[in-house]
Amino acid sequence: MPISPRTEEAYFACVRQLGEFYNKSPELVSAEEIRQYCIYLKSEKKVARQTSTQAICAIKLFWEKTLRRLWPHELELARANPQFKLPVVLSASETRRILAAVPALDHRVGLTTIYSCGLRLGEGLRLQVPDIDSERMLLHIRGGKGNQDRYVPLPERTLLLLRQQWKTHRHPTLLFPAKGHGGQGASTATEPMSHSTLQRAFRLALQASGVKKQAHIHTLRHSYATHLLEQGENLRQIQVNLGHKSPVVTVVYTHLTSLCKTQHQKRLDDFMSNL
């Protein structure tokens, strides 16, 4: 499966850090040294589970694809133990409070699009004018996770906001161009807005909104899926919208919706009422 440029960059950094740790070329690092390095990451450096897993995946890919070596089975034991943690989800009112607290139009429309279409950060920022199918009310998401394309439903309100935002710069292709120094270069930008710019806008809006949850931009995507489920949308459609390959990933949102829990409790009470 092809990997995205950002993942490729992250994997390269992981392999480079392995070589720097032992002060030699990564191809000279032995399997035992890799095992000790993984133990160091977890026990001494205490990196997050996702960081440790990414390092192992990157080193394994380098070992198998670049060095053409058989990955030692014992190194699989170095993987971090899997954890099941439910993501933070915002309520509908909290989401609207945060979005309303974003002062800059391009930031607000960017975050609104990510939420209302269930997008990942990079998917939202890379949107281009031809990706909008206003007749079928769809967004064409290109090069999503796993380099997969998909279509997602486009709410009418989001389309209006995207048109309003585009009129402020009229870039021939990019919907969210980087403004450049002084904020005057949007119409001729060669790159979309940076991830850090929109992440900072979200953090500031979160603080201004008074919402106390540990939320970040990806929380908008989790909230989108949960809110759709609460509105009665079926899991299969949500899976398609999010671009999940497996329904197992999408099922996690049934743990997050209070409406599903309430309906389940009612059905349970009704069924058990004549005991």
N, C-alpha and C positions, 0 to 999 in steps of 0.2 A: 504494500500500500504506500503511495507517495506521501511524503510529509510536507507540511507547510514550511515556508522560508523561516518563520519565527521558531518553529520547532527545530529545524535544522541548525539554526544559530544557537539555540539553547543546548542541543546535543553536542555541538562542536565545543562549546564552553565547558561542558562536563568532562569531555575527554581531555581538553587542555588542562583543566584543574587537576585531573588525575596525574598527568605528567609532571605538573609543577609540584605536586605533593611529594613525589619521589625524585624530583630534580633530574628527570631523564625522559627520553622520548616515550610516549604512551605504548608504542609497539614493543618496548623492552620490559614493560611491567608484566610480572608473572601472575598466574591465577591466584596464588596465595596472597600476593601483594594487593590484588583487587579485593579479595575477601577482607583483608585487614583494613583497607581503605573504607569499605562499606561499614565495617564495625566502627571505625573512627567517626564517620558521618553521623551515625545513629547515637553512639555512646558518648563521644566527647564533644563533637560540634553540635549535637542535638538538633539536627535540621528537621524540618517537617517531613512527614511521611511521603508527601508528594515529591519533595525535593530529592529524597533518598531514592525513590522509585525511578524518577527521571534520570538520575545519575547512572543507575544500574542499566536501564534501558539503553541509554546512550553508549555506555561502555560495551554492552552486549552487541549492539549494532556495529560498532567499530570493530570488535573482535571477530564477528562472523562475516561481515560484508567487506570490510577493508583488509583485514589480516587473513581472511579465509581460514579461520581456525574454528574448531568445534568448541562450543561454549560448555565449560565444565558444569556438570549437573550440580555439584555441591555449591556453586555460586548462586543457584536459585534460592538456597536457604538464606542467603544474605538479604533477600527482599524483606521490606518492612511488613509486619503483620497487617493484614487488611483491617480497616476500621469502617464502621457504618455510622456516619454522622449525617444528621439531617441538615440541609442548608437553611440559612436564615431566609425568612420570607416576610415581605412587607404586606400589610393590609392594603386594600384599594385606596383608602383615605390617606394612609401614610405615603403611598407612592405619589399621589397627586400633590400632597404637601411638599414633598421633596422637589418634584418637577416644577412646581410653582415658585420655588425658592431659587431657581437658576436664572440669573439676570440676563445673561447674553443669549440672544436668540439662537445662534448656531449651536451653542452648547445645549440649550433646552430642547431644540428640535432633535438633535442627535440622541440625547438621552430618551426622549419620548419615542423616537423611532425604535431604539433598542428595546424598550419596554413593550410597546404596542405590537411589535412583530416578533418578539422573543429571540432577538439576535444576540450573538456574541459581540464583544466590543469591536474586534477587527472586522467582522462582517458588516457592522453598521458604518464604520468609518470608510470602508472601501466602496460603499455604494456609489454607483454612477447613474447619470441621467438615463441612459438606455435600459437600466435595470428596472425602471418603473413601467409597469404595464397597467395604465390607467383604465383601459377598456375592460380588462378582466380583474382589475383591482388586486394585482399580485406584485410582489417584489421578487426579482430574480437574484438569489444569493449565490454568488460565484466563489468557488474555492473555499468552501467552509471547512470544518474540521475533517481531516482525511482527504482534503482537496476535492470534496464533493459539492456539486451544485444542487440547489433545491429552489422551489417556489414557496413563498409564504403569503398568506392573506394580508392585504394592505387595508387597514381601516380608512374610511373616507376622511376622518379628521386628520389622520397622519399624512395623507396625500396633500391636504390643504396646507398643512404646516411645512411640508417639504417644498411645495411650490413657493410659499412665502419666503422660506429660507433661501431658496435658489435665486430669487429675484434680488437679493441683497448683494450677490456677487456675479451671477450669470456666467459661471464657469462652463465651458462647452461640454465637459464630461463629469467632473467631480461634483458630488452633492455637498461634501463637507471638506472643502479645500483648506490647506494650511494658510493662515493669514500672512505669515511672515512678519518681519520686524515692522513695527508701527501699525500693523493690522491692515495694511493697504494692498497686500499682494494676493488676495484670494482669487481674483479673476484670472490670474496668470499662473497660479500655483502648479507645480509639477507633482506634488505629493498631497495626500489627504492629511487632515488634522492628526496630530500625534496622539497616541494612546494616553500619554501622561497628561496632556491638556484636558481631555475629557474626564479622566480619572480625578484630577484635581477639582474640576467643576462639580463633580458629583460629591466629593468629600465636603466641599464648602457648602453645597446646598443641603447636605445631610445635617451639618451643624446648624445651619440657619433655620431648618425646619423644626428643630426640637425633637426629632425622632431619635431615640436612644439605642436603637438596635445596631449591632455590628454589621452594617450593610456595606456593600461595594457595588460596582456597576453590574457584576454578574448576578447580584441579588435581583436586579430587575428582570432578568430572564427566568429565574426561579419563580418570581412573583407572577409573571405572565402566565406560566404554565399552571400554577396553582389557581389563579383567578379564572382561567378558562375552565378548569375542572369544576370550580364552584358555580360557574354559569351553565353547567350541564354539558360541556363539550366532551366527546368521548376520547379515551386515552390514545386510540390509534391516530386520530387527527392531530392531537397534541404532539405525538411522537413524530409525525411527518413534519409539522411546523418547526419543531426544534432540530430536526435533522438527526435524531437518534437512530442508530442502526438496530438496536435491540429494544423491545418494549420493556425489558427488565429495568433499564435506566429510567424510563418515563414513569414507571409505577411508583417511584419514590414520592411523587407528588400526592399520591393518595394518603400519605402519612402527614401531609402538611395542611390539608384543607379542613377547616372546621365544619364546613357544610356536610362533607362526606361523613364525618364522624357523627354529626347530629342525625343525619338520615339513617346511618347504620344503627345508632342507638334506638331510634324510633322503631325500625323494623324488628330489632331484637326484643324491645319491650312488647310490641304487638304480638310477636310469635310466642313469647313466653308468658303472656298474661293469664293463660288458663291453667298454669301449673298447679 
